[in-house]
Amino acid sequence: MQAGGFRFATWVAGIFLVATFVVAWVYDLPVRDPDSVAGPTYLRLPAILLLAFLLDVAPRALWAAGRRPWHVWREARTVVRERWHASHVKFAFLGLAAWYVTYASFRNLKSYVPFVNRHLWDGLLEDLDRALFLGHDPAVLLHQWLGTGFAAHFFSFVYIAWIVFVPASLVVALVWSRDTAAGAWYVTAIAVDWVLGALTYFAVPTLGPVYARPDTFAALPHTDVTSLQVSMMAERHDVLVNPFNTQAVQTIAAFASLHVGLCVTMVVIAELLRLPRALRIFLWVFLALTVPGTIYLGWHYAVDAIGGTVLGVVGAWIAAKGTGQAFRRRSTPTRVRAHAESVS
């Protein structure tokens, strides 16, 4: 296992971090740990790896012990010796660190957008949407076709699930998978997506339909997404009033849709790696639900989804070049090994 798989990701993280401090210095803005409410990063990241390590080792040890629970500790040591060489610990830690530095820089830069580029492009994107849908608002069409009851709660669940699914997929790529080439490609691609997303936010600042024209979404019932949208606007207000007076970061931006972009990256890499068919079908379904869901709930315009699709493909391609992967489909499928093989 070569930690060099994250050499490109480390460069991306370093350059992005420098860009964050430069923008903060030029515009006199603070640099925040975007998730500081969950504890210091130097404690949180090792804790994430420790939890992932336990979730990897404990089930295998329990399975191997079977009806002899007194052998669990012995089996656990066997699993650790076989699966957790020092090289893999280094691989997982470097990958997580490079990704998190990029992510934290992205969150800060996203918060700086209103101070750097004050122009909002919501009006133009709304016009483009209506042109694409022959004079109709795509969100209104979805409300008419799907109703404003169950669909709102369903798409809210999908949206929140995405928030959980992305970090979970990183754990799989860094900790549980032993295909380190594929893992490095995927984690690097997610980091590149953050960079591309930040660039589009600065180039085309937007609020999104739910903030630009809230009356369109007034008929939707209250969901977890509704609470999130309210809290995000409150945080934006606090940051714009005095960024030094709050620990919050501004997180509102519509173009391009990173929800769509990251899903597209997942689908592209899964298809090129020829991962198990069931997983690929799941990712396609998840993408197919994410696109209308973000429009239905007012997070994004339809053109944001188009931009996100392009971003996701480009991110996967750049990461492939950066990690030495061929941007073409593998000749043989990547199969999930049976449990017995993975611990033997």
Secondary structure as UniProt FT lines:
FT   HELIX           3..6
FT   HELIX           7..26
FT   TURN            27..28
FT   TURN            34..35
FT   HELIX           36..38
FT   HELIX           41..65
FT   TURN            66..67
FT   HELIX           69..71
FT   HELIX           72..83
FT   HELIX           86..116
FT   HELIX           122..132
FT   TURN            133..135
FT   HELIX           138..146
FT   HELIX           150..171
FT   HELIX           172..176
FT   HELIX           180..203
FT   HELIX           209..212
FT   HELIX           214..217
FT   TURN            218..219
FT   HELIX           224..241
FT   HELIX           243..245
FT   HELIX           258..273
FT   HELIX           277..296
FT   TURN            297..298
FT   HELIX           302..323
FT   HELIX           339..342
//
